[in-house]
Amino acid sequence: MKRLNLDNSIKLFEESERYIPNGIIGIKHPSHYPYQEYPIYLKSGKGVRVIDVDGNEYIDFLCSFGPTILG
């Protein structure tokens, strides 16, 4: 299986580690996933499709779970 290009997401995660303990807020830490496959940083979205900072396109099966929590 071909791996996604996540170079920009990895750089952003490394930067976030300078400001946030463990680099992420929440229970899903990158160490729980295969190396360099999480977290991803989203750039845009429309409807159920979202695009990350590396240009990968995803379908949002969680139906905007994050924005729902934020109100």
N, C-alpha and C positions, 0 to 999 in steps of 0.2 A: 504494500500500500504506500502510495506517495505521501510524504509528510507535508504539512502546510508550511509555507514560509511565514515565520513569526519574528523575523529579525527586529522590526520596529517595536513590536509588543515586548520583546525581551529587553530591549534597551529602556523602554518606559518602566518596566518592572524594576530593573536595576536602579533606575533613578528614584523610584518610589521608596525603595529600601532606605534611602538616605533620610526620608522625612517621616515614614510610617514604620513602626516596629513590625518586622517580618515582611514589610513591603505591601501588605494587603490588609484590608479590614474585613473580617468575616471568618467563617470556619473552614472554608475551602482553600487551604494553603497549597501553593504549587508543589510542595513536596508530596502531596497525596496523588499526584498525577504523573504520567510519563514525563521525563525530562524535556523541558522547553515546549510543552504543549498547552500550558496554562500559566498565568492568566492571559487573556487577550484584551486588547483595548479597542473599543468600538469607535469608529469615526462618524458613521451616519447610519440612518435607517429609514425605511419607508414601508409601511404596512408590516408584514411579518418578516421582511428581509432586512438584515443588518450587515454592514461592511466594516471590517476592522481596519486598523491603521496600516496593515500590510496589503490591503486590497482583496482579502478573502471574503467571500459572501456566505452568510449563514441564514438559516430559517429560525426564527425565534419561536421555539416550541413552548417556552415558558410564558409566552404572552405578556411580555414586559413586566416580569416579576419585580425587577428593581424599581422602576418608576411607580408601580403600584404600592410598594412599601413606603416610598417617599411621599406619597400623598398625591 
